[in-house]
Amino acid sequence: MKLHVRTIILSDVHLGTSDAKVREVNHFLRRTRCAKLILNGDIIDGWQLRRGGSWTKAHTRFIRLVLKKLEKRNTEVVYLRGNHDDILANFLPLAFENLRIAEDHIHEGPRGRYLVLHGDVFDTITRNFVWLAHLGDWGYQFLLKLNRAYNVWRAWRGKEYWSLSKAIKARVKQAVSHVGDFEAHIAQLAREHGCAGVICGHIHTAADKMIGDVHYLNSGDWVESLTAIVEHWDGRFELIEFTDFVREHPLEEDEPETEEIAAVALGA
């Protein structure tokens, strides 16, 4: 069975890194059909690839799945620049038949206009202090490596997966304040564009809520949250978590990477 929706929004896949949950996002793409696919920034992690990175066949398969939707499913694909794939900024905007690559996008849906952008425009460190942003990225990668080792130990003890960086963001006052400021600024930008809502990524914190009169959506990431936003045919938006999705759209024995995805679904 496939999930048929009007629009799918993904962000922060970070292809080219060892922490990208590319096998899981590939399963999600195989089990969905949509008229429009929005890739909302940081799909390919150019920062990590310049440092060596980690590109596998599964990463290439993600590109092929998108191209298949573009070519055989007649899906409209919109790729928006993020800060980790910022090399695209030198060539924007670009359009090739059903593929558009841009800085931001106005999505026209049954329930109104939504501003779609990655969101790094409100991150002053990312925009104005690139060297400091790279230093922060190095620290984040170190935290993810530590998290991997810790979860190997947890799995050995029969415990479910636990995200160290998500816990830090939820508990550290400065991190919570940063997320709140980000959401408020991006909601205000949507108002200035005359939009009913805004859809972003960047901060790896999935959300679906109202900020005043603005519908705020964040598609999260495919490093820790494993989440996506879908728009149903009636215009209703839904935040989908992979652990829920894989229960409703189970794996098949002959499907590539079955064992790895099953491990995530079981919380290994």
C-alpha positions, 0 to 999 in steps of 0.5 A, spaced: 500 500 500 502 507 498 500 513 501 497 518 496 497 525 498 497 532 494 504 534 497 510 532 501 515 536 504 522 533 507 528 537 509 535 536 513 536 529 510 544 531 510 546 526 505 553 525 505 553 524 512 554 517 516 548 520 521 543 521 515 537 516 516 537 515 508 534 508 508 528 510 512 527 516 508 528 511 502 522 507 505 518 513 506 519 515 498 518 508 496 511 508 500 508 515 498 505 518 492 504 525 491 503 531 486 508 535 489 515 534 492 518 539 496 525 538 498 526 544 503 534 545 504 540 541 507 538 535 503 545 534 501 550 536 506 556 540 502 559 542 508 561 534 510 562 532 503 568 537 503 571 534 509 570 527 506 563 525 508 560 519 507 556 517 501 553 510 500 549 507 495 543 508 499 544 516 498 545 515 491 538 511 491 535 517 494 537 521 488 534 516 484 527 515 487 526 523 487 528 522 479 523 517 478 518 521 481 520 527 477 520 522 471 515 517 471 510 519 476 509 526 473 511 529 480 512 537 481 519 537 485 521 544 488 528 544 491 530 549 496 537 551 498 539 550 505 545 552 509 549 546 508 547 546 500 549 553 500 553 552 493 546 552 490 545 560 491 550 561 486 545 558 480 538 560 483 533 560 480 533 554 476 527 551 472 528 544 468 521 542 466 517 539 473 524 541 477 525 548 480 531 550 484 530 556 488 531 560 495 524 560 497 517 558 494 509 560 495 505 554 496 498 555 493 494 550 497 486 548 498 487 552 505 491 558 502 498 560 501 504 558 505 511 560 505 516 555 504 523 556 506 529 552 509 529 558 515 537 559 516 535 566 514 534 567 521 540 564 524 545 570 524 551 565 526 549 561 519 548 567 515 554 572 518 559 568 521 560 562 517 566 560 520 563 559 527 557 556 524 562 550 521 565 550 528 558 549 531 557 543 525 563 540 528 561 540 535 554 537 533 557 532 529 561 530 535 555 529 539 552 525 534 558 520 534 557 520 542 550 519 541 551 513 536 556 510 541 551 511 547 545 508 543 550 501 542 550 501 549 543 502 550 541 497 545 546 492 548 542 493 554 535 492 551 533 499 551 530 503 546 533 509 542 534 515 545 537 522 542 542 526 546 542 532 542 534 532 542 534 532 550 539 537 550 535 542 545 529 541 550 532 542 556 538 547 555 534 554 556 538 558 551 536 552 546 529 553 548 529 560 547 533 560 540 527 555 537 522 560 540 525 566 537 526 562 530 519 560 530 516 567 532 521 571 526 519 566 521 511 567 523 512 574 522 515 573 515 509 569 513 504 575 515 509 580 511 508 575 505 500 575 506 500 567 507 496 563 512 502 559 514 509 557 513 513 551 512 520 550 514 526 546 517 533 548 519 533 547 526 531 539 526 525 540 531 519 538 528 512 542 529 505 543 527 502 549 531 499 556 531 503 562 532 498 567 533 494 567 526 499 563 522 500 556 521 507 554 523 510 547 520 517 545 521 518 538 517 524 536 522 529 532 519 532 525 517 538 525 522 534 524 529 527 526 528 525 522 522 519 526 520 516 529 514 510 534 513 504 531 508 498 535 505 492 531 504 488 532 498 483 536 502 488 541 504 489 538 511 497 538 513 499 532 517 506 531 521 508 524 520 513 520 524 517 514 521 516 510 527 508 511 526 509 510 518 512 504 518 507 500 522 502 503 517 506 501 511 510 495 513 516 493 510 517 487 505 522 481 505 525 483 498 525 490 500 532 493 500 535 495 507 529 491 510 533 489 516 536 496 518 529 499 517 526 494 521 531 496 527 529 503 527 522 501 527 523 497 533 527 502 537 534 499 536 
